Amino acid sequence: MTKMVLALSSIAAALLVGGWLMAASSARPEVLRSRHSDPTMAAPPPLVGVTVEGKLYHDPGCAFIHGPVRIEPGEQAVAEGYAPCTRCLKR
């Protein structure tokens, strides 16, 4: 009986530690400029257009960009928290 209790206690401890590790690794949320943005699922284009006030990155020729446009690498825009424009970058 003692061996069974020890084995069950070990299994329970392993499950608790594993659950804690999984929760701790996924606790850091991705930082997005908009609470309603979904993280990008596909690789962004090599160059995108962004604005200081905006929350989206666009195709540099997108008609829906408002304000002064800054052209930067797509990976940098994603790292800064921009999400893809749903009009010009439909995937």
SULUR-V168523 format. One record per residue. RES is the residue in one letter. SS is DSSP state (A for helix, B for strand, O for the rest). PHI is phi as a letter, one per 20 degrees, with the letter a starting at -180 (NA if undefined). D_LAST is the distance of its C-alpha to the last C-alpha in Angstrom with 1 decimal. Layout:
res = {RES/RES}
ss = {SS/SS}
phi = {PHI/PHI}
d_last = {D_LAST/D_LAST}
This chain:
res = {M/T/K/M/V/L/A/L/S/S/I/A/A/A/L/L/V/G/G/W/L/M/A/A/S/S/A/R/P/E/V/L/R/S/R/H/S/D/P/T/M/A/A/P/P/P/L/V/G/V/T/V/E/G/K/L/Y/H/D/P/G/C/A/F/I/H/G/P/V/R/I/E/P/G/E/Q/A/V/A/E/G/Y/A/P/C/T/R/C/L/K/R}
ss = {O/A/A/A/A/A/A/A/A/A/A/A/A/A/A/A/A/A/A/A/A/A/A/A/A/O/O/O/O/O/O/O/O/O/O/O/O/O/O/O/O/O/O/O/O/O/B/B/B/B/O/O/O/O/O/B/B/B/O/O/O/O/O/O/O/O/O/O/O/B/B/B/B/A/A/A/A/A/A/O/O/O/B/B/O/O/O/O/O/O/O}
phi = {NA/f/f/f/f/f/f/f/f/f/f/f/f/f/f/f/f/f/f/f/f/f/f/f/f/d/f/e/f/f/e/d/f/c/f/e/e/e/f/f/d/d/f/f/f/g/c/c/d/c/c/f/e/f/c/d/d/c/f/g/e/f/f/e/f/d/o/f/e/d/e/b/f/g/f/f/f/f/f/e/n/f/d/f/f/f/e/e/c/f/c}
d_last = {59.6/59.1/56.9/54.6/54.3/53.6/50.9/49.2/49.5/47.8/44.9/44.5/44.5/42.0/39.6/40.1/39.5/36.4/35.0/35.9/34.2/30.9/31.1/32.1/29.2/26.5/28.4/26.9/23.9/21.0/21.9/19.4/20.4/19.5/20.7/18.0/15.0/13.2/13.2/10.2/9.1/7.9/10.3/10.4/11.5/15.3/16.4/15.2/17.2/18.6/21.6/24.3/24.1/20.3/18.1/14.7/13.8/12.8/12.6/16.4/16.8/15.1/17.6/17.0/18.4/21.8/24.6/25.3/22.4/22.6/20.7/20.2/18.5/15.0/16.7/19.4/17.3/15.9/19.5/20.7/18.7/16.2/12.8/9.7/10.2/8.4/9.7/9.3/6.2/3.8/0.0}
